[in-house]
Amino acid sequence: MTLFYQSTRDVNNKVTASQAILQGLATDGGLFTPLEFPKVDLNFDQLKDASYQEVAKLVLGAFLDDFTEEELDYCISHAYDEKFDTKAIAPLVKLGNQYNLELFHGSTIAFKDMALSILPYLLTTSAKKQGVDNKIVILTATSGDTGKAAMAGFADVPGTEIIVFYPKDGVSKIQELQMTTQEGENTHVIAIDGNFDDAQTNVKAMFNDADLRERLLAQKTQFSSANSMNIGRLVPQIVYYVYAYAQLVKTNQITAGDKVNFTVPTGNFGNILAAYYASQIGLPVGKLICASNENNVLTDFFTTKTYDKKRPFKVTTSPSMDILVSSNLERLIFHLVGNDAEETKALMTALATDGQYTLDLVKPEIFELFAAGFATEAETEAEIKRVYEEDCYIEDPHTAVASSVYQRYREQTKDTRPTVIASTASPYKFPRVAVKAVSNQDSGDDFKAVAELHDLSKVAIPKAVANLDTAPIRHTKVVASQDMQAAVEAYLGL
Ligand SMILES: *Cc1c(COP(=O)(O)O)cnc(C)c1O
């Protein structure tokens, strides 16, 4: 049986996995979404001893069912290799009453590496399968981490170009340097005068511009997306939820079949949606706890069923979650309204025109799987300090948001099920925030903070930040958000 991915906005737009990966976004503005979930034999007596790569093959094989076994082996073995600094790829650490699933051992020390290290292989393999020999241009809006991780994956991959937009004042110094020092002849980085939502809205507009698409095709060029709207990003993220569960079985923390909660620090809703998909292929899930920072649109949504983006955008110490329009929520909405594309399209139109929508009837078995909460800046800082004092372990601010939300959830609900916190970044990516939270001292400078963080945590300084302060800056372009398309056309010689 071939699995079909349908646009969330058009019942007639159905494609296979490799077509969905190649297109990125559907041309009608929707997101390609599985209509039903593959049957996967999750036998944890075996899976507990499986490597990350073996779990990946099981999950990817089920969702990307038009890929051959050889193609999957090729993609997986090139992605999850020594780019990761641990053989486990995603180690699980027990801290007090929670388990932190460390998703930051890849080349850019954030969880985006988990999917972006494999996406270039999934994409070039998909193109080959579809007989496409156009040059593929990856267009990406980033709130800080995606852009770098995408470039690390795509740099100098033949037949590809990658253009990354980031909000000039919305990323950390380390994040900015990681991007502006990026090597590779096919990489382009542009800072915009605007926030992440501006960047994302304009990137989406370019994808949906039929005239631009034709002019590109005339030059044997096409866009694709490395954003988490691409199903090729989402599916690899399902893997680590299954893997984490297998580790809990292996270490006798749970018995196969026991339900586990996952708390996920959420921005674009990709990571937590992957956890939902894991539950749909049979992973025993208790609650999926959606953790937000002060940009708490999603907390309100899960409480009231109203999504209302009309509120001030806040710049926080967890910038990768500073988002008012969570793109991947559209996929959950689609499922919540019974895979109804017309209804989903109407809701998304309401969001664009009125800035809000309200769900009327939802499938309770999906909606009730979720819990939600948010952490203020002060709570996040206090949580970093608490975990350090209790476990001598330093969380990054995104992970600390989730950790804080979970601890409050646990107190309020008395739900003491084993809970995994998706730990989405290394503290070395946000060293000033981490050091300040623990020691109450502002290092004043990111690189001084790296050294101080090393003294405090004794964790080795990752390669990703060790040489950043001396690496040459290669990208300096800044444009107004309304000039993004002009910049793309200039790069591509249109
Ligand atoms: C991207 C990111 C998130 C948010 O993940 P989504 O899939 O967008 O919800 C959280 N933490 C970090 C460190 C990230 O880079």
The ligand as a Tripos MOL2 file, in Angstrom:
@<TRIPOS>MOLECULE
LIG
   15    15     1     0     0
SMALL
NO_CHARGES

@<TRIPOS>ATOM
      1 C1         13.1300   25.0920   16.7170 C.3       1 LIG1
      2 C2         13.3500   25.0020   18.1560 C.ar      1 LIG1
      3 C3         12.2890   24.8060   19.0490 C.ar      1 LIG1
      4 C4         10.8460   24.7480   18.5890 C.3       1 LIG1
      5 O1         10.5700   23.5970   17.8210 O.3       1 LIG1
      6 P1          9.2950   23.5510   16.8790 P.3       1 LIG1
      7 O2          9.4110   22.2880   16.1250 O.co2     1 LIG1
      8 O3          9.4170   24.7550   15.9650 O.co2     1 LIG1
      9 O4          8.0950   23.6420   17.7310 O.co2     1 LIG1
     10 C5         12.5780   24.6710   20.3930 C.ar      1 LIG1
     11 N1         13.8480   24.7600   20.8430 N.ar      1 LIG1
     12 C6         14.8850   24.9550   20.0230 C.ar      1 LIG1
     13 C7         16.2450   25.0690   20.5970 C.3       1 LIG1
     14 C8         14.6790   25.0740   18.6530 C.ar      1 LIG1
     15 O5         15.7220   25.2630   17.8550 O.3       1 LIG1
@<TRIPOS>BOND
     1     1     2 1
     2     2     3 ar
     3     2    14 ar
     4     3     4 1
     5     3    10 ar
     6     4     5 1
     7     5     6 1
     8     6     7 2
     9     6     8 1
    10     6     9 1
    11    10    11 ar
    12    11    12 ar
    13    12    13 1
    14    12    14 ar
    15    14    15 1
@<TRIPOS>SUBSTRUCTURE
     1 LIG1         1 GROUP 0 **** ****
